[in-house]
Amino acid sequence: MQIIPSKEILLITIGILQNIRLVMDLMILGEEGESNAYRQAGFSYYNIYNIFGTYNQTFDKHQVTAVLGFNQEDFREEKYHAEKKGLISDLFPTIALATGASDVGERIDKYALRGAFYRLNYIYDDKYIVEFNGRYDGSSRFPKDSRFGFFPSGSVAWLLNKENFLSEVNWLSQFKIRASYGDLGNQSVTNFGYFPTMQPYISGYLIDGKLTPSIKSPGLVSNNYTWEKVRTYNLGFDFGILQNKLSGSFDIYRRNTLGMLTYGRELPKILGVQEPNENAADLATNGWELSLSYNDSKEISGSMLNFGARFMLSDSYSKNHQI
């Protein structure tokens, strides 16, 4: 749904995406001479809700664009399986006609994201560009008291080829220098990594002649468990020569990954459990990138032949630090 006023300077967009999937299977399993009936079923859904507004205004040499929005995602998946040995007849592959031991399992998984975002862009005289961006996001993959994070970014650019002192340089199609700073949040972790969990299993010990169900002791979790933050500083330039037939760019950057989720400090071995994941390390990466490309076209026998080539060269090195 879009709402556009008469002046066409404000655009409000609302979007909803829903994906639902159902799974049901029935099959015969087992080794030669013995058949088992196996059934699995489940469903999953993934919903996305977006609403944002865009404002555009141009006056004299000024151009302003602003975006403000809200985003929410939620996912849930449920599956179960049931297997029973000793199927009476392969012609009737149903669990109800199996007489042996049974095995039943279930899996439930879910996560949710919620956030707000903005972008503010200002251009003066088609030569000077300033932009600010930001997101405030919350993820169910982290504890409630450290679930949200703010991730701002900003950039500036200067198109020198539009300045008067370069106006007579006809062979220079584009020359722009730019700088940027930005934070990104990383929440690519398991959905319930901050919960201590206990896993059931069948013990190898006999009690009263039977193998008994048991539960493993829970692992350790850390209070220092939240978003990883990737902070990048970048300085570069773009150029184009001869109507952009030859173009290229060069960037030098520093990328700091702060609070990486990894195993924390080493614990005494007498404790007998694995140390928990936590924001326990930083990683600093320094590098540069060079890109050159050539594109042209020629008319041959009444047909246009387009051709091009691209060259890329880069280098980087990283150094980690345990917190």
N, C-alpha and C positions, 0 to 999 in steps of 0.2 A: 504494500500500500504506500502511495506517495501523496503528499500534500504540497502543492505548489501555488503560492500566492501570485497575484497578477504581476508584481514587479520582477518575478523570477530571480530573486536573490536569496530565497530561503527554500530549502528542500528537506523534507522530513521523510525518512524511509523506515518502514517497519518490515522485518522479515522473520518468518518462522519456518524452520526446516525440521521435519520429523521423519525418522527412519525406524521402522519396526520390522523385526525379523523373527520368524517362527521356525523351529527345527523339530522334526519328528522322524525317527528311524526305527525300523524293526529288522533284525537280521539274525542269521544262524551262525554261531561260532563253535569252535571246538576242534579237537584233533580227530584223526580217523577212528571210527568206532564209537565216538561219543559226541553228541550234539548239545549245544547250549543255546538257549533263547536269550537274546540281548535286545534291550530297547532303550533308546535315549530320546529326550525331548527337552525343549527349552525355548526361550525367547530372549530378545534383546531389543532395547530401544535407545535411540540417540536423538535428543532434542536440542535445537539451537534457536535462541531468541535474540534478535538484533533490532535495535532501534537507534537511529542517529539522525542528527540534523546537520545540514550544511548551509553555511552563510557565505555569499559572495558579494563583494562590493568593489566597484572600480570608480575612482574619481581622480581627475587630472592624471598625474603620473603615479598614483598610488593604486595598488591592488591588494585587497585583503580577502583571505579565505579562512573560515573557521569551521571546525567540525567538532561536535560533541555527541557522544553516544554511550550506549549501554549494551552489554553482551552477557548472555548466560548460556551455559551448556550443561546438560546432565545426561548421564549414561547409566544404564542398568542392564545386567545380563544374569539370567538364571538358567541353569542346566541341571538335569539329573539323569542318571542311568541306572538300569536294573538288569542284572544277569542271573539266570538260574540254570544250573547244570541238569543233565539227565532228561533231555527232551524226548518225549515218548515217540514222536514221529516228525520227520522233517517236513511232512506235508502240512503240518499245522504248527508253524513256528510262533507259538505264543507262550508267554511265561506261565500261564495258567496250566499248560500241559507239560510242565517240567517238574521233576520229582526230587532233584538233588539240592545241593547247597546253593544259597543265593548270595549275591553281592549287590549292594545298593549304595550309590554315592550321589552327592549333590554339591553344586558350586554356585555361589552367588557373588557377584562383583559389581561395584558401582563407583562412580566418582562424579563430581560436579565442579563447575567453574563459574565465577561471577565477577564481573569487572566493569569499570567505566573508563572511557578514553577520550582524549581530546587532541586536536591538531590546530595550530595557529600559524598561518603562512602570510608573510608580508613581502611584497615586491615593489621596489621603487624604480621607476623609469626603465623597467625591463633590464636593469643591470645589477641591482643589489637585492639579494634574497636572504631573508631570515625566516627560520621555521623552528617551532617548538612543538614537541609531542610528549605525551605522557599516558601511562596506563596505571590504574589502581586495581589490582587483580587479587582475588581470593580463590584458593584451591582447597577442596576437601582432602587432599593428600597430605595436609599438614595439620598440626594441632590447632585448636580454636584460637589460642593466644598468640600464634605466629602464622596465621593462615593468610594474611593479606600483606601485599608488598606494593610499593610505588616505584615505577620505572620510567624516569624522564629521559628525554633526549632533545638535542638541539643541533642546528646546523646553520652555517652562513656560507654564502657564495657571492662571487664577484665576476661578472662577465666583462673582462677587459676589452674584448674585441669590439664592444659597443661604445667604448670611450673615444673621445675626439682625437686623442693622441695616437690612436691606432686605426682611425677611420680610413686612412689612405693606404693601409697595408691590405691590398686587394686579395692577395693569396691566402690570407688568414681568415678562415671561415668562422672559427670558434676558438676562444681561449678563456677558460674559466678556472679560477682557483677556488678551493672550498676547504672547509674544516667542519668537523662534526664531533659530537660527544653523545654517547647513549648508553643507557642501562637496559638490559633485557633480563627477564626472569625465566629460570629454568625449573620446571616441576616434573621432569621426566623421571619419576620414581614410582615405586609400587603404590597401589591405592591405599594401603593400610600399614605403611611401614612404621608408623609411630605407635601402633598397638602391639603390646606383647601377646603373642598367640600361642595356643597349645594345640598340638596336632594329635589326633587319635590314631592308634595303630593296634595291631594284634600282637600281643607279647609272645615271645618264643618259649615261655615257661608254662608248664602244665600245672594247673591247680584243679584238684578233684578230677583229674583226667581230661581237662579241657584247656585249650589255649584261650587266655582271657584277654579282653580288651583293656588297653592301657592308654595313658595320655602322656605325651612328652612334656617336660618342664618348659615354661615360657622362656624366650630369649630376653635379652636386655634391650631397652629402648632409651633414647637420650632426649632430654629436654631441649637440647640445642639442635633443633630439626626444623628447618624452614627453607625458603626459596634459595637456590643458587642465584647469584647475580653476576651477569657477564657485562663488564664495563669496557667500552671501546672508545679510544681516541684515534681520530683519523685526520690526516692532512694530505691533500692531493690536488691534482689539476687535470683538466680535460682539454684537448685541442683538436682542431680540424683544419686541414689544409686543402686548397684547391677544390672548393665546394664539397668539402668533407670526403673527398676521394681517399685521402690519407687521414686517419684519425687515430687517437690514442689517449691513454690515461696513465697516470702514475699515482700510487698511493703508498704512504708510509703510515703504519698503524701500531698501536699497542693495545692488546686485549688482556684484561685482567678478569679471571674467573674467581670470584670471591665466595668463600663459604661452600666449597665443593662438598657434596654429600658422599662421604666415604667412611671407611673404618676409622674410628677415633683412636685415641691414645691406647697403647698396648696395656692390657690388664694382666694382673697376676695369673699365671697358668693354673694355680690351685682353684681359681674360681670355676673353671670347667665349662665356660660358655664363650661364644664368640663376642668380641667387642661390638657394640651397636654402630649403625650408620649415624653420622652426625655431620654438621658443617665444620669439617675438621681440616681443610686444606685450601690453599690458594694456588692459582696457576697464572703465571705471567707469560704472555706470548708477544714477541716483537717481530715485525716483518715488513716487507714491502712487496708491491705488485706492479708490474709493467705490462701494458697491453697495447699492441699496435695492430691496426687493420687497414687493408686497402680494398676499395670496391670501385669498380668502373664498368662501363658497358661500351661495346663497339657494334656498329652496324656492319654485318657481313652478308652479302647477297640478299639484301632486303630484309634480313632478320636481325634482331638485336641479340647480341651475345653478352650475357652478364657474367662477370668473374670477380673473384675476390680471394683474399688471403688474410690470415690472422696469426699473430705471433704473441705469445704470452710467456712471461718470465717472472718468477717469484721466489722469495726466500723467507724463512722464518725460523725462530728458535724459541724454545719454551723452558721455563724454570718453575718448578713447584716448590711450595713451602708448607710444611705442616704447622697448623695452628697450635 
